[in-house]
Amino acid sequence: MNVLLTGATGFVGSAMVTKLLSDDVSVLAAVRKSLANLPEPVQQIVLGDLSELKEIQQLSSVFEGVNSVIHVAARVHVMLDESSDPLSEFRKVNRDGTLALAGMAAKAGVKRFIFISSIKVNGEMTQPDSPFIPNDSLIPEDAYGLSKYEAEQGLLALAKETDMEVVIIRPPLVYGPNVKANFASMMNWMRKSIPLPFGAIHNKRSLVALDNLVDFIALCADREKSPKAANQVFLISDNEDVSTTQLLQKVAKAQGKRAWLIPVPVSWMTSVAKLVGKEDVANRLFGSLQVDSSKARNLLGWKPVTTMDEQLQKMVKAKY
């Protein structure tokens, strides 16, 4: 099987390269500029900036012999976006670039296009035990989520007009070796045994281990193994939801540390967060965000290949 992968040097993309090579899949990495830090078996094609794909129609020749495209590259969500028009910038890459890439793939005869979307398409929070499902009819207000939603709609329309199948995957928070940002900070807090006022949080959040995500993506890329994935939307998770308190305890345990979590009432911390303009931070720490990943199991027979505890141990060995 031959796969064209975008975003091959990123957090998810680099793990995807390792997984595909281990499965004896031929990988063609579409990169912005020539790179030397990809494994030797991986072929590289300079794709340029996704926002300019509409002007590079000659790149359609790179899809010759490709069975599936795994599209991971994106303009990612950031907390403090300094762009004067974030939605426009997100759309250029996440919607327009994606649809241009998919259009060229379809014309070249590629049979399947896997799009890594985001749970932000569904929304930001759920009520406990009321998880998001793939066919929720919510249109996101967040600029990043909206650009992904619009890309999804365009891809599904393309699938109806061509012979190319589309698979859409919306992961929640992804964690694994080499994770950055907030999850890495949390690992450091627990390693240093810093006392935190998070000992009485009873929310529920779904996460997906990097190993589980790339395993599911690889399954969807293989049409023979996943014929029922065609033109479907999947939410994917570890299938073991945890509270913020439980997650911090697991992170500490993985590092052989004790979690010093003070049981401060959530209502107090939420009030303080609102006063200092950190309500969004409070929502992520104290709110619930659950996804129903049963479709992946019931339709495709997929099961997680690792547990949360096992992935955290792997992260510690790799120093996050």
C-alpha positions in Angstrom: 0.0 0.0 0.0 1.2 3.5 -0.8 0.2 6.4 1.4 0.8 10.2 1.0 1.1 11.8 4.4 1.0 15.5 5.2 2.3 17.0 8.4 4.9 14.2 8.6 7.2 16.1 11.0 4.6 17.1 13.5 3.5 15.5 16.7 0.9 13.2 15.2 2.5 13.0 11.7 5.9 11.8 13.0 4.2 9.0 15.0 2.2 8.2 11.9 5.3 7.7 9.9 6.7 5.2 12.4 3.4 3.3 12.5 3.1 3.1 8.7 6.7 2.0 8.2 6.3 -0.7 10.9 3.3 -2.0 8.8 5.5 -2.1 5.7 3.5 0.8 4.0 5.3 2.9 1.5 5.2 6.5 2.7 5.4 9.6 0.6 5.7 12.7 2.8 4.3 15.9 1.5 6.3 18.7 3.2 6.5 22.5 3.0 10.2 22.4 2.2 12.9 19.8 1.8 13.8 18.2 5.1 16.5 15.8 6.2 15.0 14.5 9.4 12.6 11.9 8.1 13.5 8.2 8.1 15.4 7.1 5.0 12.5 4.9 3.5 10.2 7.9 3.4 10.1 9.7 0.1 9.6 13.5 0.2 7.7 15.8 -2.1 7.8 19.5 -1.5 4.2 20.6 -1.4 4.7 24.2 -0.3 2.2 26.1 1.8 -1.2 24.6 2.0 -2.8 28.0 1.6 -1.3 28.3 -1.9 -2.2 24.9 -3.2 -4.8 26.3 -5.6 -2.0 27.8 -7.6 0.1 24.6 -7.9 -2.1 22.3 -10.0 1.0 20.6 -11.4 1.5 18.8 -8.1 -1.4 16.5 -9.0 1.3 14.2 -10.5 2.6 13.3 -7.1 -0.5 11.2 -6.4 0.3 8.7 -9.1 0.3 5.2 -7.4 -1.0 6.6 -4.1 -3.8 4.5 -2.6 -4.7 6.7 0.4 -3.9 10.2 1.6 -3.6 10.9 5.3 -4.0 14.7 5.8 -2.7 15.7 9.2 -1.2 19.1 8.4 -3.2 22.1 9.6 -3.1 25.6 11.0 -3.5 24.6 14.6 -5.5 26.2 17.4 -3.6 28.6 19.6 -4.7 30.3 22.8 -3.5 33.8 21.9 -3.9 34.2 18.2 -2.2 37.4 17.1 -3.8 37.4 13.6 -6.1 40.3 12.8 -8.5 37.9 11.2 -8.0 34.4 12.7 -10.9 32.8 10.9 -9.6 33.9 7.5 -6.2 32.5 8.2 -7.6 29.2 9.5 -9.8 28.9 6.4 -6.9 29.4 4.0 -5.1 26.3 5.3 -7.6 24.1 7.0 -10.5 24.5 4.6 -9.2 25.8 1.2 -5.9 24.0 1.4 -7.5 20.8 2.4 -10.1 20.9 -0.4 -7.5 21.8 -3.0 -5.4 18.8 -1.9 -8.4 16.5 -1.9 -9.5 17.7 -5.3 -6.2 16.9 -6.8 -6.2 13.5 -5.1 -9.6 12.7 -6.5 -8.6 13.7 -10.0 -5.5 11.5 -9.8 -7.6 8.5 -8.8 -6.7 8.2 -5.1 -9.3 5.9 -3.5 -9.4 7.2 0.0 -8.7 10.5 1.8 -8.4 10.5 5.6 -8.9 13.9 7.2 -7.7 14.6 10.8 -10.3 17.0 12.0 -10.9 18.1 15.6 -13.5 17.5 18.4 -13.9 21.3 18.4 -16.2 20.7 15.4 -18.7 19.3 18.0 -18.0 22.0 20.6 -16.0 22.9 23.7 -17.9 21.2 26.6 -20.4 18.4 27.3 -22.6 17.6 30.2 -21.3 14.7 32.3 -22.4 11.4 30.7 -23.7 13.2 27.6 -20.8 12.7 25.2 -20.5 14.1 21.8 -21.5 11.8 18.9 -20.4 11.9 15.3 -23.7 13.2 13.9 -24.2 16.1 16.4 -25.8 19.0 14.4 -23.8 21.8 16.1 -21.9 24.3 14.0 -18.8 25.5 16.0 -18.3 29.2 16.8 -14.6 28.8 17.5 -12.6 29.9 14.4 -10.4 26.8 14.3 -13.3 24.4 14.8 -15.4 26.2 12.1 -12.6 26.0 9.5 -12.4 22.2 10.2 -16.2 21.9 10.0 -16.2 23.7 6.7 -13.4 21.4 5.4 -15.4 18.4 6.5 -18.5 19.5 4.6 -16.5 20.2 1.5 -14.9 16.8 1.6 -18.2 15.0 2.1 -19.6 16.8 -0.9 -16.5 15.9 -2.9 -17.0 12.2 -2.0 -20.5 12.4 -3.5 -19.2 13.9 -6.7 -16.2 11.6 -7.3 -15.0 8.0 -6.7 -12.8 9.0 -3.8 -13.9 7.9 -0.3 -13.5 10.2 2.6 -12.9 9.3 6.3 -13.1 12.1 8.9 -11.6 11.6 12.3 -12.2 14.0 15.2 -9.8 13.4 18.1 -10.0 15.1 21.5 -6.8 16.0 23.3 -3.9 13.8 22.1 -1.1 12.9 24.4 2.0 10.8 23.9 5.8 11.0 23.6 7.1 14.4 22.6 3.8 16.1 23.6 4.2 19.9 24.1 2.2 22.8 25.6 -0.2 22.2 28.5 0.2 18.5 28.8 4.0 18.8 29.1 3.5 21.5 31.7 1.2 19.2 33.7 3.8 16.4 33.6 6.4 18.8 34.9 4.1 20.0 37.8 3.6 16.4 38.9 7.3 15.5 38.5 8.2 18.4 40.9 5.4 17.5 43.3 4.0 21.0 43.2 0.9 21.3 45.4 -2.2 22.2 43.3 -5.8 23.1 44.3 -7.2 20.4 42.1 -8.2 17.6 44.5 -11.9 17.8 44.2 -12.7 18.0 40.5 -15.4 15.5 39.3 -15.6 16.3 35.6 -15.2 13.7 32.9 -12.9 14.2 29.9 -12.0 12.0 27.0 -8.4 11.8 25.7 -6.7 9.8 23.1 -3.3 8.3 23.4 -1.0 9.0 20.4 -0.5 5.3 19.8 -4.3 4.7 19.7 -4.9 7.5 17.3 -2.2 6.5 14.8 -3.4 2.9 15.0 -6.9 3.9 14.1 -5.7 6.2 11.3 -3.7 3.4 9.9 -6.7 1.1 9.9 -8.8 3.7 8.1 -6.0 4.1 5.5 -6.3 0.5 4.5 -9.4 0.1 2.5 -9.3 -3.7 2.5 -9.3 -3.8 6.3 -11.8 -1.0 6.8 -14.3 -1.0 3.9 -17.1 0.3 6.1 -15.1 3.4 7.0 -15.9 5.0 3.6 -17.5 8.4 3.9 -17.9 8.1 7.7 -17.2 10.5 10.6 -15.5 9.0 13.7 -14.8 10.3 17.2 -11.9 8.5 18.7 -10.7 8.1 22.3 -9.1 5.8 24.8 -12.5 4.8 26.0 -11.5 5.5 29.7 -12.7 9.0 30.6 -11.1 10.6 33.6 -11.6 13.7 35.8 -8.9 16.3 36.0 -8.1 15.1 39.5 -7.7 11.5 38.3 -5.6 12.5 35.3 -3.2 14.4 37.6 -3.0 11.4 39.9 -2.2 9.1 36.9 0.5 11.5 35.6 2.1 11.6 39.1 2.0 7.8 39.5 3.6 7.3 36.1 6.6 9.3 37.3 6.8 7.6 40.6 5.6 10.7 42.4 2.8 11.6 44.9 0.2 14.0 43.7 -0.3 16.8 46.2 -3.8 17.9 45.3 -5.7 20.1 47.7 -9.5 19.7 47.6 -10.5 23.3 46.9 -14.2 23.6 45.8 -14.5 24.1 42.1 -17.0 26.9 42.6 -14.4 28.9 44.4 -11.8 28.4 41.7 -14.3 29.2 39.0 -15.2 32.5 40.6 -11.6 33.5 40.9 -10.9 32.5 37.3 -13.7 34.7 36.1 -12.4 37.7 38.2 -9.0 37.4 36.6 -10.2 36.8 33.1 -9.3 33.1 32.9 -12.7 31.6 32.4 -11.5 29.6 29.3 -8.8 28.0 31.4 -11.3 27.2 34.1 -13.6 25.5 31.5 -10.7 23.2 30.4 -9.7 22.3 33.9 -13.2 21.9 35.5 -15.5 21.3 32.6 -16.4 17.9 30.9 -15.7 17.0 27.4 -16.6 13.4 26.5 -16.8 11.7 23.2 -18.6 8.5 22.2 -16.1 6.4 20.2 -18.3 3.3 20.0 -18.8 3.8 16.3 -15.1 2.9 15.7 -15.5 -0.3 17.7 -18.9 -1.3 16.4 -18.4 -0.5 12.7 -14.7 -1.3 12.3 -14.0 -3.6 15.2 -11.2 -1.3 16.4 -9.9 -1.5 20.0 -7.4 0.7 21.7 -3.9 -0.7 21.5 -2.7 0.9 24.7 -4.2 2.1 28.0 -3.8 5.6 29.5 -1.4 4.3 32.1 0.7 2.5 29.6 1.0 5.6 27.4 1.9 7.8 30.3 4.7 5.4 31.2 5.9 5.5 27.7 6.0 9.3 27.8 8.0 9.3 31.0 10.6 6.9 29.5 10.8 9.3 26.5 10.8 12.3 28.9 7.5 13.4 27.5 
